[in-house]
Amino acid sequence: MDLIYEKQIKVAEGHIDQNNHVNNVQYVHWVEEVAAEHWDLLKHKTEYVNEVWMLLDHHIQYKKQVYLNDIITVKTYPQAPEGAKQPRKVEFYCNGELVVDSGTLWILFDPETKKIKRLEKNWLEKLI
């Protein structure tokens, strides 16, 4: 898929909890962070440059633990829109193995009008 954004993160002490693995809340932070970074790269190719994404729903599944100094590869990509909702996957890999899988639903919000923007069904195809 041409809309995949990928980055690597080295696990630091601030990411670790009392159980000596990456804190679950840290993954949620990374999900939001990587989605925002990806949008910053794409938005200039759309008619939605001034709009912002708001997280509506979030599901995350933890499959394996990740520890201090591990290198995580994060991959994210949007999926086909569902009306006003935009699904996005975020996957975390360590040593080539899927360790955390996240599915989120976002809505596009106009900060001036305070209204949700309805997306065209084919809006993602225009980005490819």
MIMAR-518751 format. One record per atom (N, C-alpha, C): x, y, z; residue number from 1. Coordinates in nm, 3 decimals, always signed. Layout:
! MIMAR-518751
<<X; Y; Z>; NUM>
...
This chain:
! MIMAR-518751
<<+0.086; -0.118; +0.000>; 1>
<<+0.000; +0.000; +0.000>; 1>
<<+0.090; +0.124; +0.000>; 1>
<<+0.058; +0.221; -0.082>; 2>
<<+0.137; +0.342; -0.095>; 2>
<<+0.119; +0.440; +0.020>; 2>
<<+0.022; +0.420; +0.103>; 3>
<<-0.006; +0.514; +0.211>; 3>
<<+0.049; +0.469; +0.346>; 3>
<<+0.149; +0.385; +0.344>; 4>
<<+0.209; +0.339; +0.469>; 4>
<<+0.317; +0.438; +0.514>; 4>
<<+0.310; +0.475; +0.640>; 5>
<<+0.412; +0.558; +0.703>; 5>
<<+0.481; +0.470; +0.806>; 5>
<<+0.613; +0.480; +0.811>; 6>
<<+0.691; +0.395; +0.900>; 6>
<<+0.797; +0.476; +0.971>; 6>
<<+0.821; +0.444; +1.097>; 7>
<<+0.930; +0.506; +1.172>; 7>
<<+0.982; +0.408; +1.275>; 7>
<<+1.102; +0.434; +1.321>; 8>
<<+1.161; +0.350; +1.425>; 8>
<<+1.175; +0.430; +1.554>; 8>
<<+1.156; +0.359; +1.664>; 9>
<<+1.168; +0.418; +1.797>; 9>
<<+1.258; +0.328; +1.880>; 9>
<<+1.358; +0.388; +1.944>; 10>
<<+1.440; +0.312; +2.039>; 10>
<<+1.378; +0.331; +2.177>; 10>
<<+1.349; +0.221; +2.243>; 11>
<<+1.285; +0.227; +2.374>; 11>
<<+1.382; +0.285; +2.476>; 11>
<<+1.338; +0.392; +2.542>; 12>
<<+1.418; +0.462; +2.642>; 12>
<<+1.359; +0.439; +2.782>; 12>
<<+1.433; +0.480; +2.882>; 13>
<<+1.388; +0.460; +3.021>; 13>
<<+1.251; +0.521; +3.047>; 13>
<<+1.222; +0.636; +2.987>; 14>
<<+1.094; +0.702; +3.008>; 14>
<<+0.975; +0.626; +2.952>; 14>
<<+1.000; +0.526; +2.870>; 15>
<<+0.893; +0.445; +2.811>; 15>
<<+0.860; +0.323; +2.896>; 15>
<<+0.943; +0.295; +2.995>; 16>
<<+0.936; +0.172; +3.075>; 16>
<<+0.854; +0.195; +3.201>; 16>
<<+0.773; +0.094; +3.239>; 17>
<<+0.695; +0.104; +3.362>; 17>
<<+0.755; +0.018; +3.473>; 17>
<<+0.681; +0.004; +3.582>; 18>
<<+0.730; -0.071; +3.699>; 18>
<<+0.748; -0.220; +3.671>; 18>
<<+0.694; -0.268; +3.559>; 19>
<<+0.711; -0.409; +3.522>; 19>
<<+0.829; -0.429; +3.426>; 19>
<<+0.906; -0.323; +3.407>; 20>
<<+1.027; -0.325; +3.322>; 20>
<<+1.001; -0.354; +3.175>; 20>
<<+0.880; -0.318; +3.127>; 21>
<<+0.851; -0.324; +2.983>; 21>
<<+0.784; -0.193; +2.942>; 21>
<<+0.765; -0.175; +2.812>; 22>
<<+0.703; -0.051; +2.765>; 22>
<<+0.564; -0.039; +2.826>; 22>
<<+0.537; +0.076; +2.883>; 23>
<<+0.410; +0.105; +2.946>; 23>
<<+0.300; +0.107; +2.840>; 23>
<<+0.184; +0.049; +2.872>; 24>
<<+0.072; +0.045; +2.777>; 24>
<<+0.028; +0.185; +2.735>; 24>
<<+0.030; +0.279; +2.825>; 25>
<<-0.009; +0.416; +2.793>; 25>
<<+0.087; +0.476; +2.690>; 25>
<<+0.212; +0.434; +2.693>; 26>
<<+0.310; +0.484; +2.597>; 26>
<<+0.271; +0.445; +2.454>; 26>
<<+0.218; +0.325; +2.437>; 27>
<<+0.174; +0.283; +2.304>; 27>
<<+0.061; +0.373; +2.253>; 27>
<<-0.032; +0.407; +2.341>; 28>
<<-0.141; +0.497; +2.302>; 28>
<<-0.084; +0.632; +2.257>; 28>
<<+0.013; +0.682; +2.330>; 29>
<<+0.079; +0.808; +2.292>; 29>
<<+0.143; +0.794; +2.154>; 29>
<<+0.213; +0.685; +2.130>; 30>
<<+0.277; +0.664; +2.001>; 30>
<<+0.175; +0.652; +1.888>; 30>
<<+0.061; +0.589; +1.914>; 31>
<<-0.044; +0.578; +1.813>; 31>
<<-0.087; +0.717; +1.768>; 31>
<<-0.113; +0.805; +1.864>; 32>
<<-0.154; +0.942; +1.830>; 32>
<<-0.040; +1.018; +1.761>; 32>
<<+0.080; +1.001; +1.810>; 33>
<<+0.196; +1.071; +1.755>; 33>
<<+0.222; +1.032; +1.609>; 33>
<<+0.223; +0.903; +1.581>; 34>
<<+0.255; +0.857; +1.446>; 34>
<<+0.143; +0.893; +1.348>; 34>
<<+0.019; +0.891; +1.394>; 35>
<<-0.093; +0.932; +1.308>; 35>
<<-0.079; +1.080; +1.272>; 35>
<<-0.043; +1.164; +1.369>; 36>
<<-0.024; +1.308; +1.344>; 36>
<<+0.092; +1.332; +1.248>; 36>
<<+0.202; +1.261; +1.265>; 37>
<<+0.317; +1.276; +1.176>; 37>
<<+0.279; +1.237; +1.033>; 37>
<<+0.204; +1.129; +1.021>; 38>
<<+0.164; +1.083; +0.888>; 38>
<<+0.072; +1.187; +0.822>; 38>
<<-0.022; +1.240; +0.897>; 39>
<<-0.112; +1.341; +0.842>; 39>
<<-0.034; +1.465; +0.799>; 39>
<<+0.063; +1.506; +0.877>; 40>
<<+0.144; +1.623; +0.841>; 40>
<<+0.213; +1.603; +0.705>; 40>
<<+0.249; +1.480; +0.673>; 41>
<<+0.312; +1.451; +0.544>; 41>
<<+0.211; +1.448; +0.429>; 41>
<<+0.086; +1.415; +0.459>; 42>
<<-0.014; +1.395; +0.354>; 42>
<<-0.106; +1.514; +0.330>; 42>
<<-0.131; +1.593; +0.431>; 43>
<<-0.240; +1.691; +0.423>; 43>
<<-0.226; +1.792; +0.310>; 43>
<<-0.104; +1.825; +0.271>; 44>
<<-0.086; +1.922; +0.163>; 44>
<<-0.137; +1.869; +0.029>; 44>
<<-0.160; +1.738; +0.020>; 45>
<<-0.212; +1.678; -0.103>; 45>
<<-0.365; +1.671; -0.103>; 45>
<<-0.428; +1.727; -0.001>; 46>
<<-0.573; +1.718; +0.014>; 46>
<<-0.637; +1.856; +0.018>; 46>
<<-0.768; +1.855; +0.020>; 47>
<<-0.843; +1.980; +0.038>; 47>
<<-0.869; +2.007; +0.186>; 47>
<<-0.811; +1.926; +0.275>; 48>
<<-0.836; +1.934; +0.419>; 48>
<<-0.716; +1.987; +0.498>; 48>
<<-0.642; +2.077; +0.441>; 49>
<<-0.517; +2.124; +0.500>; 49>
<<-0.537; +2.186; +0.639>; 49>
<<-0.647; +2.256; +0.660>; 50>
<<-0.668; +2.326; +0.787>; 50>
<<-0.746; +2.246; +0.890>; 50>
<<-0.800; +2.132; +0.849>; 51>
<<-0.877; +2.051; +0.942>; 51>
<<-0.784; +1.967; +1.030>; 51>
<<-0.840; +1.918; +1.139>; 52>
<<-0.763; +1.836; +1.232>; 52>
<<-0.838; +1.705; +1.257>; 52>
<<-0.762; +1.604; +1.288>; 53>
<<-0.821; +1.473; +1.320>; 53>
<<-0.843; +1.463; +1.470>; 53>
<<-0.958; +1.407; +1.507>; 54>
<<-0.988; +1.381; +1.648>; 54>
<<-1.014; +1.231; +1.663>; 54>
<<-0.954; +1.174; +1.766>; 55>
<<-0.969; +1.031; +1.792>; 55>
<<-1.107; +1.004; +1.850>; 55>
<<-1.179; +0.913; +1.786>; 56>
<<-1.315; +0.879; +1.826>; 56>
<<-1.321; +0.747; +1.901>; 56>
<<-1.243; +0.650; +1.853>; 57>
<<-1.247; +0.515; +1.911>; 57>
<<-1.110; +0.451; +1.895>; 57>
<<-1.071; +0.373; +1.994>; 58>
<<-0.937; +0.315; +1.992>; 58>
<<-0.942; +0.174; +2.048>; 58>
<<-0.886; +0.081; +1.971>; 59>
<<-0.872; -0.057; +2.017>; 59>
<<-0.725; -0.095; +2.003>; 59>
<<-0.671; -0.157; +2.108>; 60>
<<-0.529; -0.195; +2.103>; 60>
<<-0.515; -0.336; +2.161>; 60>
<<-0.433; -0.414; +2.096>; 61>
<<-0.407; -0.550; +2.143>; 61>
<<-0.257; -0.566; +2.164>; 61>
<<-0.221; -0.605; +2.285>; 62>
<<-0.080; -0.626; +2.321>; 62>
<<-0.048; -0.773; +2.306>; 62>
<<+0.049; -0.804; +2.220>; 63>
<<+0.080; -0.943; +2.189>; 63>
<<+0.207; -0.992; +2.258>; 63>
<<+0.306; -0.903; +2.270>; 64>
<<+0.434; -0.938; +2.333>; 64>
<<+0.489; -0.815; +2.403>; 64>
<<+0.575; -0.838; +2.497>; 65>
<<+0.638; -0.728; +2.571>; 65>
<<+0.760; -0.675; +2.496>; 65>
<<+0.788; -0.547; +2.517>; 66>
<<+0.905; -0.482; +2.458>; 66>
<<+0.980; -0.415; +2.573>; 66>
<<+1.114; -0.418; +2.565>; 67>
<<+1.197; -0.378; +2.679>; 67>
<<+1.295; -0.266; +2.642>; 67>
<<+1.360; -0.215; +2.745>; 68>
<<+1.457; -0.108; +2.732>; 68>
<<+1.559; -0.139; +2.622>; 68>
<<+1.586; -0.039; +2.538>; 69>
<<+1.682; -0.044; +2.427>; 69>
<<+1.636; -0.126; +2.306>; 69>
<<+1.518; -0.188; +2.313>; 70>
<<+1.465; -0.254; +2.194>; 70>
<<+1.435; -0.147; +2.089>; 70>
<<+1.441; -0.185; +1.963>; 71>
<<+1.405; -0.097; +1.853>; 71>
<<+1.268; -0.142; +1.802>; 71>
<<+1.173; -0.049; +1.802>; 72>
<<+1.038; -0.077; +1.755>; 72>
<<+1.021; -0.012; +1.617>; 72>
<<+0.966; -0.087; +1.524>; 73>
<<+0.926; -0.031; +1.396>; 73>
<<+0.776; -0.011; +1.402>; 73>
<<+0.732; +0.113; +1.379>; 74>
<<+0.590; +0.147; +1.382>; 74>
<<+0.545; +0.171; +1.238>; 74>
<<+0.436; +0.103; +1.200>; 75>
<<+0.377; +0.122; +1.067>; 75>
<<+0.233; +0.167; +1.085>; 75>
<<+0.194; +0.268; +1.009>; 76>
<<+0.056; +0.314; +1.014>; 76>
<<+0.005; +0.340; +0.874>; 76>
<<-0.125; +0.322; +0.857>; 77>
<<-0.188; +0.349; +0.729>; 77>
<<-0.338; +0.364; +0.749>; 77>
<<-0.398; +0.454; +0.668>; 78>
<<-0.543; +0.469; +0.673>; 78>
<<-0.610; +0.354; +0.598>; 78>
<<-0.730; +0.320; +0.641>; 79>
<<-0.810; +0.220; +0.573>; 79>
<<-0.929; +0.289; +0.506>; 79>
<<-1.011; +0.215; +0.435>; 80>
<<-1.124; +0.275; +0.364>; 80>
<<-1.216; +0.348; +0.463>; 80>
<<-1.257; +0.471; +0.428>; 81>
<<-1.344; +0.547; +0.518>; 81>
<<-1.479; +0.480; +0.539>; 81>
<<-1.537; +0.508; +0.653>; 82>
<<-1.670; +0.456; +0.690>; 82>
<<-1.760; +0.576; +0.719>; 82>
<<-1.814; +0.637; +0.614>; 83>
<<-1.894; +0.758; +0.631>; 83>
<<-1.804; +0.871; +0.678>; 83>
<<-1.836; +0.930; +0.792>; 84>
<<-1.754; +1.039; +0.847>; 84>
<<-1.634; +0.985; +0.925>; 84>
<<-1.629; +0.856; +0.947>; 85>
<<-1.521; +0.796; +1.026>; 85>
<<-1.408; +0.747; +0.937>; 85>
<<-1.286; +0.770; +0.983>; 86>
<<-1.168; +0.727; +0.908>; 86>
<<-1.091; +0.625; +0.992>; 86>
<<-1.097; +0.497; +0.957>; 87>
<<-1.018; +0.396; +1.028>; 87>
<<-0.869; +0.409; +0.995>; 87>
<<-0.787; +0.377; +1.093>; 88>
<<-0.642; +0.378; +1.075>; 88>
<<-0.584; +0.261; +1.154>; 88>
<<-0.489; +0.192; +1.093>; 89>
<<-0.415; +0.086; +1.162>; 89>
<<-0.280; +0.141; +1.205>; 89>
<<-0.236; +0.098; +1.323>; 90>
<<-0.100; +0.125; +1.368>; 90>
<<-0.047; -0.007; +1.422>; 90>
<<+0.064; -0.050; +1.366>; 91>
<<+0.124; -0.178; +1.404>; 91>
<<+0.265; -0.153; +1.457>; 91>
<<+0.299; -0.223; +1.564>; 92>
<<+0.431; -0.211; +1.625>; 92>
<<+0.502; -0.345; +1.612>; 92>
<<+0.624; -0.339; +1.558>; 93>
<<+0.704; -0.460; +1.538>; 93>
<<+0.835; -0.448; +1.616>; 93>
<<+0.879; -0.559; +1.670>; 94>
<<+1.010; -0.567; +1.734>; 94>
<<+1.076; -0.694; +1.681>; 94>
<<+1.195; -0.678; +1.625>; 95>
<<+1.265; -0.791; +1.564>; 95>
<<+1.179; -0.861; +1.458>; 95>
<<+1.103; -0.782; +1.383>; 96>
<<+1.022; -0.835; +1.276>; 96>
<<+0.892; -0.900; +1.318>; 96>
<<+0.862; -0.901; +1.446>; 97>
<<+0.743; -0.966; +1.498>; 97>
<<+0.641; -0.862; +1.546>; 97>
<<+0.514; -0.881; +1.509>; 98>
<<+0.409; -0.791; +1.553>; 98>
<<+0.391; -0.804; +1.704>; 98>
<<+0.411; -0.693; +1.776>; 99>
<<+0.401; -0.697; +1.922>; 99>
<<+0.279; -0.622; +1.974>; 99>
<<+0.233; -0.522; +1.899>; 100>
<<+0.114; -0.447; +1.937>; 100>
<<+0.039; -0.412; +1.809>; 100>
<<-0.093; -0.431; +1.813>; 101>
<<-0.178; -0.404; +1.697>; 101>
<<-0.289; -0.309; +1.741>; 101>
<<-0.303; -0.198; +1.669>; 102>
<<-0.400; -0.097; +1.707>; 102>
<<-0.490; -0.062; +1.589>; 102>
<<-0.618; -0.052; +1.617>; 103>
<<-0.715; -0.002; +1.521>; 103>
<<-0.785; +0.118; +1.581>; 103>
<<-0.789; +0.228; +1.506>; 104>
<<-0.850; +0.350; +1.557>; 104>
<<-0.952; +0.403; +1.457>; 104>
<<-1.045; +0.481; +1.508>; 105>
<<-1.140; +0.554; +1.425>; 105>
<<-1.123; +0.702; +1.454>; 105>
<<-1.113; +0.780; +1.348>; 106>
<<-1.092; +0.924; +1.360>; 106>
<<-1.203; +0.997; +1.287>; 106>
<<-1.227; +1.121; +1.327>; 107>
<<-1.315; +1.209; +1.253>; 107>
<<-1.237; +1.334; +1.219>; 107>
<<-1.267; +1.389; +1.102>; 108>
<<-1.202; +1.513; +1.058>; 108>
<<-1.288; +1.629; +1.105>; 108>
<<-1.224; +1.724; +1.169>; 109>
<<-1.294; +1.831; +1.240>; 109>
<<-1.246; +1.966; +1.188>; 109>
<<-1.340; +2.055; +1.159>; 110>
<<-1.306; +2.191; +1.116>; 110>
<<-1.296; +2.277; +1.241>; 110>
<<-1.177; +2.325; +1.275>; 111>
<<-1.160; +2.401; +1.400>; 111>
<<-1.234; +2.536; +1.400>; 111>
<<-1.263; +2.590; +1.284>; 112>
<<-1.334; +2.719; +1.278>; 112>
<<-1.484; +2.702; +1.300>; 112>
<<-1.544; +2.608; +1.228>; 113>
<<-1.689; +2.589; +1.238>; 113>
<<-1.728; +2.495; +1.352>; 113>
<<-1.630; +2.421; +1.405>; 114>
<<-1.652; +2.322; +1.510>; 114>
<<-1.742; +2.207; +1.462>; 114>
<<-1.736; +2.179; +1.331>; 115>
<<-1.818; +2.073; +1.274>; 115>
<<-1.730; +1.964; +1.215>; 115>
<<-1.788; +1.844; +1.212>; 116>
<<-1.722; +1.728; +1.152>; 116>
<<-1.733; +1.741; +1.000>; 116>
<<-1.622; +1.707; +0.933>; 117>
<<-1.620; +1.707; +0.787>; 117>
<<-1.650; +1.565; +0.738>; 117>
<<-1.742; +1.554; +0.645>; 118>
<<-1.768; +1.425; +0.583>; 118>
<<-1.668; +1.405; +0.470>; 118>
<<-1.605; +1.292; +0.467>; 119>
<<-1.503; +1.262; +0.367>; 119>
<<-1.566; +1.198; +0.243>; 119>
<<-1.511; +1.229; +0.128>; 120>
<<-1.552; +1.159; +0.007>; 120>
<<-1.505; +1.014; +0.017>; 120>
<<-1.584; +0.923; -0.038>; 121>
<<-1.548; +0.780; -0.031>; 121>
<<-1.411; +0.753; -0.090>; 121>
<<-1.376; +0.824; -0.195>; 122>
<<-1.251; +0.796; -0.266>; 122>
<<-1.139; +0.894; -0.231>; 122>
<<-1.148; +0.963; -0.121>; 123>
<<-1.050; +1.066; -0.090>; 123>
<<-0.909; +1.009; -0.075>; 123>
<<-0.896; +0.887; -0.027>; 124>
<<-0.763; +0.828; -0.011>; 124>
<<-0.699; +0.795; -0.146>; 124>
<<-0.780; +0.758; -0.243>; 125>
<<-0.728; +0.727; -0.377>; 125>
<<-0.659; +0.847; -0.439>; 125>
<<-0.702; +0.965; -0.405>; 126>
<<-0.640; +1.087; -0.459>; 126>
<<-0.498; +1.107; -0.405>; 126>
<<-0.465; +1.040; -0.296>; 127>
<<-0.332; +1.055; -0.234>; 127>
<<-0.229; +0.959; -0.292>; 127>
<<-0.276; +0.860; -0.362>; 128>
<<-0.185; +0.756; -0.414>; 128>
<<-0.120; +0.803; -0.542>; 128>
